[in-house]
């Protein structure tokens, strides 16, 4: 597990963590993603301007906050999609009629990006095994082949949007290593908040015993 790159949650930068965990390295920073978001905003502004810069719609658009990013560190699916284009990767909506008609077994894919209420995370195959690389967990979570389809179906039921990542992901150490060995996981990694709460409770109990 040590070879797997896993960026933990910082602020609301889940889009950054999602991308870096997918690509298995520190490929994107908030500054770089902000640059992509500003570029998308400018393209949208130019399209709106085609209808006339004096129109009410154009002025309303200028007064609205960006739909591609906010001050908390949230970035839109358009920003993520454009960031992945740099690597020759594209996103396809998992539950779209076009994709579902192909009837592809999820196990034959390489990675998924999931979103719910402005939180993004990656589920990726490394070597011959699947891992949930959610930045809200203390570490990667092993997802068995038998459980993968059920895991994705459960996310859909919970309201997640899911995207299939198409294209060749960059080479990484974890993928190379896990082609040769299989890992086992005795315990599911804890959510970051739960780990912190347990630590505080432990400190509190130690203090009371003193």
Secondary structure, DSSP 8 states (H G I E B T S, - for coil): -TTS------TT-HHHHHHHHHHTS----HHHHHHHHHHHHHHHHHHHHTT-TTSHHHHHHHHS--SSB-TTS-B-HHHHHHHHHTTT-EEEETTSHHHHHHT--GGGSSEEEEEETTEEEEEEEETTEEEE--TTBSS-EEE-HHHHHHHHHHHHHTT-EEEEEES-----HHHHHHHH-----SS---BHHHHHHHHHHHHHHHHHH-
